[in-house]
Amino acid sequence: MDLIYLNREDFAKWDEFVQNSPQGSIFSKSWYLDALGVDYKILAVTQKGSIKAGIVLAKNEVNTFSNPMLDKYLGFLFIKEDGNYQKQISNRYQYMNILANEIKDITSFDYYFHPNFTNWIPLYWKGFAQQTRYTYIIDNSRSLEEIESRFHHNIKRNIKNAIKNGVEVRREIPFEDLWYVVNKTFLRQGSKAPFNKDRLKRFINDLMNRGSFISFGAYNDRNEPIAVLGFVYEEKSSYLLLNGVDIDREIRGANALIVKESIRYFYNICQKYDFEGSMIEGIEQFYRRFGGELIPYYRVWNDNIFNYLKTIAKKYYKRFKYGR
């Protein structure tokens, strides 16, 4: 087997590999990374020209090897294999060892892996560290009636209140409405939105042209946006990237109503609905009440002093900035 950095002419082959990989998602596809405008390279294990495993090594906004903003899952991807289970595990161990030997010298290596990456033992042996995080995912193989029956009674009551108070749900809302509410949500927390407005607009336009982004908005009777959602999506799953509420105009249940309508929208389009999780207590509780399955995913990083200090600094920054 060979370990290579792919050339751009190989990216179409990579994107096909991502589509078929159990750990593959829109976040590892070259055109998505290009739309984000980030610096990245793709490391692949190949055999006779066929990609067996790989990883996107993208840089974030502070130029370290970590998930860029709006890119939820990266990490190791493996070819889909059938047959003997023990053989599959052995093959993945071999792929991981090859990749880990190359990336162990990347000091700032620190990525969130896809939920389908469930065994990090070879990385532990190589001196990497791991933290388990969680998301909620709705499986659209269930009937829509069953999905909605799992909503918490408070969610159902709040949705009724929003409808009663004339909240209107719209799709493909103007970018300015989306930006206004999302940015105001961050301003309420003591900080402006962590992404550049013009860059976000270009990113959304690129994905809309590919049919891979849609927004939802809840509007009051004065035609004002009071809650918004932004999704990227593919056949495998939709992913909730952006969510904001204008508390100065808030009507109880407006945010729950647009989540419900987005669940209905994606039901016949995607196999799953991924809330993208949150470790913030209030947000976690809100997402949990829509009845999705609690799914773990891993953050894996190079266990060194650089990443240790970075993690500590991030923790205290959030505590100072947002009180958490």
Beta strands, then each sheet from edge to edge (+ up, - down):
strand 1: 2-5
strand 2: 40-47
strand 3: 50-58
strand 4: 76-78
strand 5: 110-112
strand 6: 128-139
strand 7: 168-171
strand 8: 213-219
strand 9: 225-233
strand 10: 237-245
strand 11: 272-274
strand 12: 293-302
sheet 1: 1+ 2- 3+ 4-
sheet 2: 5+ 12- 6+ 11- 10- 9+ 8- 7+
end
